[in-house]
Amino acid sequence: MDITKEQIDDLNAILKVAITKDDYNDKVTEILKDYRAKANIPGFRKGHVPMGLVKKQYGKAVLVDEVNKLLQDSLNKYLTEEKLDVLGNPLPRLQEDFDWDSEDFSFEFELGLAPSFDISLKGKKAITHYNITADKKMVDDQIENIRKQYGKLIAKDTVEADDELTGTFINEEKEITNKTTFSLDKIKGKKNLEKFTAAKSGDVITFKTKGLTKNDTDLVSLLGIKNEDAQGLEVEVNFTLEEINKRELAVLDQELFDKLFGKDVVTSEEELTAKIKEDAEKQFVQQSDQKLLNDVTEYLVENTKFDLPSAFLKKWIQNTGENPLTEDQANEEYEKSEKGLRYQLIEGKIVQENDLQVNFDELKEFAKGFIKIQMAQFGQTNPSDEDVENIVTRVLSNQDEVKRLSEQLMSQKLVSLYKEKANLKTKNVSYENFIKEVYGND
């Protein structure tokens, strides 16, 4: 077998593969002998079928199969040994005079080669790195929510402000029947709120859905409907009031502190405030880092210039999918994927040049931290090491989860690299102002 490379330009090449009878004949003969030993053909005893008949019936299919296997193995080996960085896969060239009845074969493949380029993390214009802080209002609101969550419910006869109401919303036309518990701060409008004044358990109150709540999200929650159904909904609903409760706020004492964070981790209201601020700002780091990763990615794609073997890639997209595409469809798919491909090449080069790797011990520790955060969201703020270890073992036995966590950990490593080497400017903002500035929410 002989493989030669013809360089067309920096981004394109042709591989020519010559296969002779000596390369495949022994393997084909071995398989046909096995077929002969096992063949059940009428008129012949098992194992005594003439080899000529076996070759006639199976020879061409075995030959084609073995040559293709040999071809694929040889191509992969050649690309690895020659350290060719290719995009997509080798694309067979159509040979109109190809003949499987020959003893020797010649194949040609088009290659799209990855471009050479340089990366500069330090651009002229600094990229904003947000340092998100938890302001006093946010911390106070969180403490209030904790006190409500762990407080006591006291049953009442009539409704007053700040009460929690349980009841069922009904509208037969829209098939709405939803039992829910909510506080009056979800209700919008003076007239709507007045309908609750002095209401008693068992009362039925009628509302119009338009303008009932401050936003569609609250309406979805109250009526138990889909997001898309809440938009512009204008119907009457009947609300049957079933329970009225006043929530007595929990006392900020050591029992509550221990329940929240573990024994003696927090021992005073001042430490509680500091702990909540610290925990909130740790969570903000994830959002800040994601924003930084997105911005650096955008910068790198826009400012790292290189050409791609676009004609080859479009042809590859057109011909290698489950269903062949038209030329226009392939061009459209290429336009959609080009930016992502460029960043894959850029990220791969950054990872290689900076020797960024994910090993199992790092992945295990990362998984532990991820699981503890998830458990904390469900109120398990102080899980045992054994519980966490058992969950980690289960998670890391799932290859999809391993892949997902590995990608997240690599993203963390990239963010750390960007913080060290990129041209950044730090901006301190509250979480509310971060949302407004980044997402434009009022």
Secondary structure by P-SEA (a helix, b strand, c coil): cbbbbbbcccccbbbbbbbcccccaaaaaaaaaaaaacccccccccccccaaaaaaacaaaaaaaaaaaaaaaaaaaaaaaacccccccccccccccccccccbbbbbbbbbbbbbbcccccccbbbbbbbccccaaaaaaaaaaaaaaabbbbbbccccccbbbbbbbbbcccbbbbbbcccccccccaaaaaaaccccccbbbbbbcccccccaaaaaaaaccccccccccbbbbbbbbcbbbbbccccccaaaaaacccccccccaaaaaaaaaaaaaaaaaaaaaaaaaaaaaaaaaaccccccaaaaaaaaaaccccccccaaaaaaaaaacaaaaaaaaaaaaaaaaacccccaaaaaaaaaaaaaaaaaaaccccccaaaaaaaaaaaaacaaaaaaaaaaaaaaaaaaaaacccbbbbbbbcaaaaaaaacccc
